[in-house]
């Protein structure tokens, strides 16, 4: 809003200087001699005063008396130190400077607090000398615009921005703010932590500079389109980190509008979705792996059913043996599910499969070997092999007599790729080789070696059965699931 006083238009602080510079002859006269000056003093939306060189009030309007709460009459003829002692040092210094240099002093902020008010108030002041015919300074024209509310708004805005910056630094996202034209002027701390850039780096002020080549064209096009249309942007992009790696981010940029709907800023966020992508990849892997393993498991179950049927004497025996073998497979499956089909510990596999046979015989079954993680295929097939060996030992071998013992050992070969397993029985009944091959024999001599691409040797020595098996663990290492 602009107010016209005697042809002088006032528009806040930019026109205060115009007022005091364009009316010096008026402001140097008594108010009762100048009705025009009286009108200006009475109606101006700013504080006006005329000070003598020794800082006495010669003229003052009602607006300026609000600084101290003293009436106009109470000011006239009195010094600044008498009326506003708290401001006296500052005012006297300004007047002394003008008297010494003859130059105006503008844009000086002064603060004051009246005794009858709790709130501190602020004014932006302009000081211009009034020269006489001889060039000497007759006095000082003063104009003061109260900026208390403006400073309160500025302080609230600064507090709000500080709160926003604190919040933006506390969330695990990359955040930035840009002017209406898209030029970025602020990034949060996580941006610099992720990119390794410093606030002074030119590249640090452009998020597009960190886009992966595959995201660059679409990212720039979509951002330019949003700027033109004034619309929000949402897309997935790859951003380069300080380690040189590109990671996926969900990027959202939204416009901030004022009360009239005009865009005055943009705020952008980048959410790291690397972990989400890894989980999605893992879920896809598990689904594919589950499908593959289910087919393999069904094949194994069918083979177990057929072989058990061929060696069982009757239905009751078939049911008992088939149930035992399915339980062995179920235990293998439980281990794989527990570790999300990543594989399973060899020691856990042996402990689970041998548990029924070690009850009451814990000191007679010994397992020993380094930590090894088996592939899902190895877990299923070796689990079945161990079950068959333990069943045979409990019926006909070392575990069928009180003094028999079983030692299970394994070791890793060169480069940790080869795995060697040894099952060795001792102290049991003399081993008599049989011309008849049961299901257990077929499992350890044919099914497991074929499934794992390994080589097994069965030694039916009189002192006890010994089975050694060697296979490559490389197949598992090549199927590492994304972490």
C-alpha positions in Angstrom: 0.0 0.0 0.0 1.3 3.5 -0.9 0.3 6.7 0.9 0.5 10.1 -1.0 1.4 13.1 1.2 1.8 16.4 -0.7 2.9 14.5 -3.8 5.4 12.4 -1.9 4.6 8.7 -2.2 5.8 6.5 0.7 6.4 2.8 0.3 8.2 1.7 3.4 11.9 2.0 3.9 12.8 2.6 0.2 10.9 5.9 0.3 11.9 7.1 3.8 15.0 8.6 2.4 13.0 10.3 -0.4 10.8 11.9 2.3 13.6 13.5 4.3 15.7 14.4 1.3 12.9 16.1 -0.8 11.4 18.1 2.1 14.4 19.6 4.1 13.1 23.2 3.9 9.8 22.1 5.3 11.2 20.0 8.1 13.5 22.8 9.3 10.5 25.1 10.1 8.1 25.2 13.0 5.0 23.1 12.5 2.7 26.0 13.1 4.3 27.9 10.3 3.9 25.1 7.8 0.5 23.5 7.5 1.8 21.1 4.9 4.5 19.9 7.2 2.0 19.6 10.0 -0.1 17.4 7.8 2.9 15.2 7.0 3.8 14.8 10.6 0.3 14.0 11.7 -0.6 11.5 9.0 2.7 9.8 8.0 2.7 6.1 8.7 6.3 6.4 10.1 8.0 8.2 12.9 9.4 11.7 12.1 11.6 14.1 14.2 13.9 17.0 13.8 16.9 17.1 16.2 19.2 20.0 17.0 23.0 19.4 16.7 23.0 18.8 20.5 20.4 16.1 20.2 17.3 18.0 21.4 13.9 17.3 20.0 12.7 20.4 18.0 9.9 18.5 16.1 8.4 15.1 16.5 5.2 13.3 15.5 2.9 11.1 17.5 4.2 7.9 15.7 7.7 8.4 16.9 6.7 9.0 20.5 5.7 5.4 20.7 9.3 4.5 21.2 9.3 5.8 24.8 5.6 6.6 25.5 6.3 10.3 26.3 3.9 12.8 24.7 4.9 15.2 21.9 5.0 18.1 24.4 7.2 16.0 26.7 9.8 15.7 24.0 10.1 19.2 22.6 13.2 21.0 23.9 14.4 17.9 25.8 17.4 15.8 24.8 17.4 12.3 23.5 19.2 11.3 26.7 16.3 12.7 28.8 13.6 10.9 26.8 15.2 7.6 25.7 18.4 7.2 27.8 18.8 3.6 26.5 19.2 4.9 23.0 21.2 8.0 23.8 24.7 6.7 23.2 23.7 5.3 19.7 21.8 8.5 18.7 24.6 10.8 19.9 27.1 8.8 17.9 25.1 9.1 14.8 24.5 12.8 15.2 28.2 13.3 15.9 29.1 11.4 12.7 26.7 13.5 10.6 28.0 16.8 12.1 31.6 15.8 11.4 31.1 14.5 7.9 28.0 16.2 6.6 26.9 12.8 5.3 23.5 11.1 6.0 23.4 7.8 7.9 20.7 5.4 6.7 19.4 2.0 7.5 20.3 2.0 11.2 18.3 -0.4 13.3 17.5 0.7 16.9 15.7 -1.2 19.6 13.8 0.0 22.6 11.6 -1.2 25.4 9.1 1.0 27.2 8.7 0.7 30.9 5.0 0.1 30.5 5.5 -2.7 27.9 7.2 -6.1 28.0 7.9 -6.4 24.3 11.1 -5.1 22.8 10.4 -3.1 19.6 12.6 -2.3 16.6 12.8 0.6 14.2 14.8 1.1 11.0 16.0 4.7 11.0 17.3 7.2 8.4 19.3 10.4 9.4 19.8 13.3 7.1 21.4 16.7 7.8 19.5 19.9 7.1 22.0 22.5 5.8 21.5 26.2 6.2 22.2 28.9 3.6 25.9 28.9 4.6 26.2 25.2 4.3 26.3 24.7 8.1 24.1 22.0 9.6 21.1 23.3 11.3 19.8 20.0 12.6 19.1 16.4 11.7 15.9 15.1 10.0 15.0 11.6 11.4 12.6 9.1 9.9 11.9 5.8 11.6 9.9 2.8 10.4 8.9 0.3 12.9 10.0 -3.2 11.8 9.0 -5.1 15.0 6.4 -7.2 13.2 8.6 -7.8 10.3 11.5 -9.0 12.5 9.0 -11.2 14.4 8.0 -12.8 11.1 11.6 -13.1 10.0 12.5 -14.8 13.3 9.6 -17.2 13.1 10.6 -18.0 9.5 14.2 -18.6 10.6 13.0 -20.8 13.5 10.8 -22.7 11.1 13.6 -23.2 8.6 15.9 -24.3 11.4 13.3 -26.8 12.6 12.9 -28.0 9.0 16.6 -28.4 8.5 16.9 -30.3 11.8 14.0 -32.6 10.8 15.5 -33.1 7.3 18.9 -34.1 8.8 17.2 -36.5 11.2 15.4 -38.6 8.6 17.3 -41.3 6.6 16.7 -39.5 3.2 18.5 -37.2 0.9 16.7 -33.9 0.9 17.2 -30.6 -1.0 15.4 -27.4 -1.6 15.4 -25.3 -4.8 14.1 -21.9 -5.9 11.1 -21.6 -8.2 13.4 -21.9 -11.3 14.8 -25.2 -10.0 18.2 -23.9 -8.8 19.1 -25.8 -5.7 20.3 -23.7 -2.7 20.3 -26.2 0.1 21.0 -29.9 0.8 20.7 -31.8 4.0 23.6 -33.5 5.8 22.8 -37.0 4.4 23.3 -35.7 0.9 26.8 -34.7 1.6 27.4 -37.9 3.6 26.2 -40.1 0.7 27.8 -38.2 -2.2 31.0 -37.3 -0.4 30.7 -33.7 -1.8 31.3 -30.5 0.1 28.9 -27.6 0.2 31.3 -25.5 -1.9 31.6 -28.0 -4.7 29.9 -26.9 -7.9 28.6 -30.4 -8.7 27.1 -30.7 -5.2 24.4 -28.2 -6.2 23.0 -30.4 -9.0 21.4 -33.8 -8.2 21.3 -34.6 -11.9 25.1 -34.6 -12.0 25.1 -37.8 -10.0 22.6 -39.7 -12.1 23.7 -43.0 -13.7 24.0 -42.9 -17.5 20.9 -45.1 -17.7 18.9 -42.6 -15.6 20.4 -39.4 -17.0 18.2 -38.7 -20.0 14.9 -39.6 -18.4 15.8 -37.8 -15.2 16.6 -34.5 -16.9 13.6 -34.7 -19.2 11.1 -35.4 -16.4 12.6 -32.7 -14.1 12.4 -30.1 -17.0 8.8 -31.2 -17.7 7.9 -30.7 -14.0 9.4 -27.3 -13.9 7.5 -26.2 -17.0 4.2 -27.7 -15.8 4.6 -26.9 -12.1 3.8 -30.5 -11.3 5.2 -33.0 -8.9 7.9 -35.5 -10.0 8.2 -39.1 -8.9 10.5 -41.7 -10.4 13.2 -44.3 -9.6 16.8 -43.3 -10.4 20.3 -44.5 -9.8 22.5 -42.0 -7.9 26.3 -42.3 -7.5 27.7 -42.5 -4.0 31.1 -41.4 -2.7 32.3 -44.9 -3.3 31.5 -44.7 -7.0 28.6 -47.2 -6.7 25.2 -46.4 -8.1 22.2 -47.2 -5.9 18.5 -47.1 -6.6 16.5 -44.2 -5.1 12.9 -43.4 -5.1 12.9 -39.7 -6.0 10.0 -37.3 -5.3 10.0 -33.5 -6.0 7.0 -31.4 -5.1 6.3 -27.7 -5.6 5.7 -25.3 -2.6 3.0 -22.7 -3.4 2.1 -19.4 -1.7 -1.4 -18.2 -0.9 -2.0 -17.2 -4.5 -0.9 -20.6 -5.8 2.4 -19.4 -7.2 5.4 -21.7 -6.9 8.1 -20.2 -4.8 10.2 -23.3 -4.0 10.7 -27.0 -4.7 11.5 -29.7 -2.2 13.1 -32.9 -3.3 13.7 -36.2 -1.5 15.6 -39.3 -2.5 14.8 -42.5 -0.6 17.4 -45.3 -0.8 15.5 -48.4 -1.9 18.6 -50.7 -2.2 17.4 -52.9 0.7 13.9 -53.1 -0.8 15.4 -54.2 -4.2 17.5 -56.8 -2.4 14.5 -58.2 -0.7 12.5 -58.3 -3.9 15.4 -60.1 -5.6 15.6 -62.5 -2.7 11.9 -63.2 -2.8 12.2 -63.9 -6.6 15.1 -66.1 -5.9 13.2 -68.0 -3.1 10.2 -68.5 -5.4 12.3 -69.8 -8.2 14.4 -71.9 -5.8 11.3 -73.3 -4.1 9.9 -74.3 -7.5 13.1 -76.0 -8.4 13.6 -77.7 -5.0 9.9 -78.8 -4.9 10.4 -80.6 -8.2 13.6 -82.1 -7.0 12.0 -83.2 -3.7 9.1 -84.8 -5.5 11.6 -86.7 -7.7 13.5 -87.9 -4.6 10.2 -88.9 -2.9 9.1 -90.8 -5.9 12.5 -92.6 -6.0 12.3 -93.3 -2.3 8.8 -94.7 -2.7 9.8 -96.9 -5.7 13.0 -98.2 -4.1 11.3 -98.8 -0.7 8.5 -100.8 -2.4 11.1 -103.0 -4.2 12.8 -103.9 -0.9 9.9 -104.1 1.5 8.5 -107.5 2.4 5.0 -106.3 3.1 2.9 -103.2 3.3 3.5 -102.7 7.0 7.3 -102.7 6.5 6.9 -100.4 3.5 4.9 -97.9 5.5 7.4 -97.9 8.3 10.5 -97.5 6.1 8.9 -95.0 3.8 7.7 -92.9 6.8 11.2 -92.9 8.3 12.7 -91.7 5.0 10.1 -89.0 4.6 10.9 -87.7 8.1 14.6 -87.6 7.2 13.7 -85.5 4.1 11.4 -83.3 6.2 14.2 -82.5 8.6 16.3 -81.4 5.6 13.5 -79.2 4.4 13.1 -77.6 7.9 16.8 -76.7 7.9 16.5 -75.1 4.5 13.3 -73.1 5.4 14.9 -71.9 8.6 17.8 -70.3 6.6 15.5 -69.1 3.8 16.9 -71.7 1.4 20.4 -70.2 1.6 21.7 -73.7 2.5 22.4 -75.3 5.9 25.2 -76.1 8.2 26.7 -79.5 7.7 27.0 -79.9 11.5 23.3 -79.0 11.9 22.3 -81.5 9.2 24.3 -84.4 10.9 23.1 -83.5 14.4 19.4 -83.6 13.2 19.7 -86.8 11.2 21.6 -88.6 13.9 19.5 -87.4 16.9 17.2 -90.5 17.0 20.2 -92.8 16.9 22.3 -91.0 19.5 19.6 -91.2 22.2 21.3 -93.3 24.9 24.4 -93.6 22.6 25.7 -90.0 22.6 29.3 -91.1 23.5 29.2 -93.7 20.7 28.5 -91.3 17.8 31.2 -88.6 17.1 31.0 -85.9 14.5 33.9 -83.6 13.7 34.8 -81.1 11.0 35.1 -77.4 10.2 32.1 -75.0 9.7 30.6 -75.7 6.3 27.4 -74.5 4.6 25.9 -77.0 2.2 23.8 -76.1 -0.8 20.1 -77.0 -0.8 20.7 -80.0 -3.1 23.5 -81.3 -0.8 21.4 -80.9 2.2 18.6 -83.0 0.8 20.8 -85.7 -0.7 23.4 -86.0 2.1 20.6 -85.9 4.7 19.0 -88.9 3.1 22.4 -90.7 2.8 23.2 -90.1 6.5 19.7 -91.4 7.5 20.3 -94.6 5.5 23.8 -95.1 7.0 22.5 -94.5 10.6 19.5 -96.8 10.1 21.8 -99.6 8.7 24.2 -99.1 11.6 21.4 -99.4 14.2 20.1 -102.6 12.7 23.2 -104.4 11.4 26.3 -102.3 12.2 28.1 -100.6 15.0 25.1 -99.2 16.7 23.4 -102.6 17.0 25.8 -103.8 19.7 26.8 -102.1 23.0 30.5 -101.4 22.2 30.1 -100.2 18.6 31.0 -96.7 17.5 30.5 -94.4 14.6 32.9 -91.6 13.6 31.7 -89.0 11.1 34.3 -86.5 9.9 34.6 -84.0 7.0 37.2 -81.6 5.7 37.6 -79.0 3.0 40.0 -79.4 0.2 42.2 -76.9 -1.7 40.5 -73.5 -2.1 37.6 -74.7 0.1 35.9 -76.1 -3.1 36.2 -79.8 -2.4 34.4 -81.3 0.5 35.3 -84.8 1.7 33.0 -86.8 4.0 33.9 -90.0 5.9 31.5 -92.3 7.7 33.4 -95.0 9.7 32.1 -97.7 12.0 34.0 -99.8 14.4 33.4 -102.3 17.2 30.3 -103.7 15.5 29.6 -107.2 14.2 31.8 -108.5 11.4 30.7 -107.0 8.1 29.6 -109.6 5.6 29.2 -108.2 2.0 25.8 -108.9 0.6 25.1 -109.6 -3.1 21.7 -107.9 -2.6 21.7 -104.1 -2.9 19.1 -102.5 -0.6 17.8 -98.9 -0.9 20.5 -97.5 1.4 23.2 -99.0 -0.8 21.6 -97.5 -3.9 21.3 -94.0 -2.1 25.0 -93.8 -1.2 26.5 -95.5 -4.2 24.2 -94.1 -7.0 21.7 -91.4 -6.1 23.8 -89.1 -4.0 27.0 -89.2 -6.3 24.8 -88.6 -9.4 22.9 -85.7 -7.8 26.0 -83.9 -6.5 28.4 -84.8 -9.2 30.7 -86.5 -6.6 32.6 -89.7 -6.1 31.8 -92.2 -3.3 33.6 -95.4 -2.1 32.0 -98.1 0.0 34.4 -100.3 2.0 32.8 -103.3 3.7 35.9 -104.2 5.8 35.3 -106.9 8.5 36.1 -104.3 11.2 33.3 -102.1 10.1 31.6 -100.2 7.2 33.4 -97.2 5.8 31.9 -94.8 3.3 33.9 -91.9 1.8 32.4 -89.3 -0.4 33.9 -86.3 -2.1 32.2 -83.6 -4.1 32.6 -79.9 -5.1 31.0 -77.2 -3.1 31.5 -74.7 -6.0 27.9 -75.2 -7.2 26.7 -73.7 -3.9 29.2 -70.8 -4.0 27.9 -69.7 -7.4 24.4 -69.3 -6.0 25.1 -66.6 -3.4 21.8 -64.8 -2.6 22.0 -61.0 -2.6 22.4 -59.8 0.9 
